[in-house]
Amino acid sequence: MRGQVGGRGDASVETAWQRYADLDAWSDWSPQIRKVRSDRRQLAPGLRGAVVGPFGLAVPFEVLEVDTAVREWVWRVSLLGVKVEMTHALRAEGGRTIASLIADGPAVVVLPYLPIAAVALGRLTRA
């Protein structure tokens, strides 16, 4: 199934992009992420690691694509054989930043994740 959600706020697109690019900042805006385990600390194609959520649950990930020019990136998370591919994008509109997420995967994972992602995207774009 494919699900989509978004958020908007007063942070500049550049500020929101830097929050994406800096793995150490993910826990600041994403309430479901406590920390990110990876050998590198910047978003880049081929980056692998794990996001650590509540109760220490570690979810492996791989970044598939990063396009800094258009402020878009794609990653795949996997847990117990269930894979979800997520495309994140940022754009400026009317002095605000719009963040969008498209998640492709099993409905049993995607549907409950979308409301959590909406909260995170709102925080990502907040000044």
NORDAMO-V551311 format. One record per residue. RES is the residue in one letter. PHI is phi in degrees with one decimal (none if undefined). Layout:
((RES | PHI) (RES | PHI))
This chain:
((M | none) (R | -116.5) (G | -124.5) (Q | -135.0) (V | -149.9) (G | -148.1) (G | -150.3) (R | -143.6) (G | -164.8) (D | -89.0) (A | -66.0) (S | -69.0) (V | -59.5) (E | -63.4) (T | -62.8) (A | -62.3) (W | -64.2) (Q | -62.8) (R | -65.8) (Y | -68.4) (A | -66.2) (D | -95.0) (L | -59.2) (D | -69.9) (A | -88.8) (W | -56.4) (S | -71.5) (D | -71.3) (W | -111.1) (S | -107.8) (P | -63.7) (Q | -86.9) (I | -110.0) (R | -91.0) (K | -164.3) (V | -123.1) (R | -98.8) (S | -167.7) (D | -71.6) (R | -113.5) (R | -111.4) (Q | -119.4) (L | -61.7) (A | -159.4) (P | -57.9) (G | 86.6) (L | -61.2) (R | -127.4) (G | 174.1) (A | -147.0) (V | -93.6) (V | -106.2) (G | -105.0) (P | -55.7) (F | 64.1) (G | 77.7) (L | -65.4) (A | -100.8) (V | -114.3) (P | -63.8) (F | -143.7) (E | -140.5) (V | -84.1) (L | -92.1) (E | -146.2) (V | -140.6) (D | -123.2) (T | -66.9) (A | -63.8) (V | -103.8) (R | 58.8) (E | -138.7) (W | -149.2) (V | -130.8) (W | -141.4) (R | -124.4) (V | -109.6) (S | -145.7) (L | -145.6) (L | 53.5) (G | 81.8) (V | -92.4) (K | -115.2) (V | -130.3) (E | -102.4) (M | -125.4) (T | -109.9) (H | -108.2) (A | -144.3) (L | -125.5) (R | -152.7) (A | -93.3) (E | -152.8) (G | 57.2) (G | 78.7) (R | -121.4) (T | -105.6) (I | -108.5) (A | -110.3) (S | -129.0) (L | -136.0) (I | -114.6) (A | -114.7) (D | -116.0) (G | 173.3) (P | -62.9) (A | -56.3) (V | -62.5) (V | -100.6) (V | -64.7) (L | -59.5) (P | -70.5) (Y | -77.2) (L | -56.6) (P | -63.3) (I | -66.3) (A | -64.3) (A | -61.7) (V | -62.8) (A | -61.6) (L | -66.2) (G | -62.7) (R | -69.4) (L | -58.9) (T | -95.6) (R | -78.7) (A | -70.6))
